[in-house]
Amino acid sequence: MGIAILLVIAVLLGVLAVSSIKIVGQAEVLVIERLGRFHRLARSGLNILIPFIERPRAIDVRYLEADLAGAKKMIARTTTRIDLREQVLNFPSQPVITKDNVTIDIDAVLYYRIADPQKATYAVQNLPYALETLTRTTLRNIVGEMELDQTLASRDVINQRMREVIEETGIGWGVDVTRVELQSIEPPHDIQQSMELVMRAERERRAAVTNAEASKRAAILESEGQREAQVRKAEGEREAAILRAQGLAEARLAMAQAEAEAVRRIAEALPDGQAAAYLLGLKYLEALPHLAQGKGSTIFLPSEATGVLGAVGGLREMLRGIATSDADAAPAGRPGHLARPPAVRSLLDTAGPGRDQDAER
């Protein structure tokens, strides 16, 4: 009988010893209460509690868990160990109404760390649920002030504003909010189709604008090329015209110099005052074939032409006399006609016997 009592006492002592000795892991704490009031924090290592007087305070935790089928569900339980590491509070997506009355589903995730275990235990009844509810309400307030397009394009702004609001409230709960992120924003199906149509139309518009700009640039380049070609062509034609004019001027100058030299030599070969009559008669003789080129059988000559032709006949006799005297004065053994000037020879050859008869007629 005594042995049984001793065994019972030993078991009770063992149970009391086990319940009073707590080993706390790294980055964990226990909130120890003595007689129902906060007494101290049991940190990592070996901690001994007074049986029936001191006990750890339990807190609620919540986390999202996915089953084998991929469905997510929220798990809630109670524990006496407070984790000081950064924790993730991921809760299901919730419907939010934007400023332009569009209902969208937003999935947010909250990263937080318990900085003051005492406040986290006593300042709020259920810390995870309080953070989740605060996140939902804050998200609805912020998104409710924005339109759909602004909401889709302002994730960073929404994250920053949510973090500021939640952190301000979380300080009193002993929580340090590190990050708030929006995982997904899903508009209704019809809104998604409309957005796809708008996006497709915008891309087509950009493509049309790009093609138009490319066509415009090509037209500008083509016109600039044509203008450059026309300018260079005009410059080439101008240079060619200048060269032709210079060549024509040089040719006319050479012809004038040659004609002046010929007139000078004719004037030297003829008596004084006869060079003009000679040249005028020569021009009339050159013009006679052109007068006879018409289809008519009758040729009208100017009244001055008969006098000029008569003068040419007399001039011929005078030139023959000059040529004969030159031949007599030439040295022996040298033909006299070689001493005639070219102009005199051409006139003698031109004004033959037939020409004298024409002149007399």
Phi, psi and omega in degrees: 000313179297324179294321180295320179295319178298321179295319179295317179297320179296320179295316179298318177297321178296318179295318179296322180294318180295319181287336181269342179261120180238129174254115183260133180282174179293141180063031176226152176220158173240134175271112184263127176251140175244117181056040175085000179243153180296133182242308183195177176250126176270111184266186187299139181122197180272129180228136180246128179253150177279121182300142177065357181245315180249142177207153178282146180270133180271146176231163180266142175231150178223141177207156183263132183230141180252136180272187183294330180280356180093357179283136181263141177217150182272128180252129178238136178207176182240139179215156178264351183260127180260122181276124181269357179284167177291131184243157182247126177250099182249118182238160184299159180294154183227148177284136180227138180260126180278179182294327179267025172061044174247126181270123180233153177260125182239131178250115183245157178225141185239131176250124182216165179218136180281113180267329181230098181300327181295313177294321181296336181270321189253339184279337181220144185285316180225098187298310180300318180292323178296316178296319179298314180295318178297320178296317180298311182295319179296318179297318179295320180294318183289313182291329178296342178268359183241153172276171186298311181298319178293324178295317180293332184261002186233046179296317181296321179295317179296316179300316182294316180293320178296318180297319180296316182292314183292323180292323179298320178283325183292341178298320179288343178264005182072029184242138176250108181278119182268315182210150172227124184232145172264113182287317183205149174232114185243107174286169175299163185297318180294325177293322177297318177297318178297319179295322177295320177295317178297318179296319178295318178296321178295320178293320177296321178296317178297320178296318179296318178296319179296317178296319179297317178296322178294317178296319178298316179296319179296318179296319178297315179296320180295316179296320177296321177296316178296318178298317178297319179295318179295320178297315180292323177296317178297319177297319177296316178296321178297314179297321178295318179296321178297317180295319178297318179297319178296318178296317178296319178296318179295321179295315179296323178296318178295319178296319179296319178296318179295319179294321177296320178295321179295316178298320179299316180292323177295317179297325178289327183278335183260161174297171182291136178083358181262350184292321180294317178296323179296313181294321179294319177294322179296321177295320177297319179296323178290332181276340182299317179299327179290329178292333182269006182277351181288172181276342181288161180264351182249133181241126178260126179254145175296154181296330180288338185294323181294322178291321180294318180295323175296320179294327178295322178296318177292323179296326178297315179298321179295320179292324177296323178295319180294320180294324180292318179295326178291325180291322178293326181280350180289153179294158180293146180082004180235123182302140184286332185287350178287339181276357181286144174290155180300321181296321180293318180297320180295321179292320179294322179290326183285312182272073179277188180299321180297325180291325179296320178295319178298319180296319180294322176296000000 
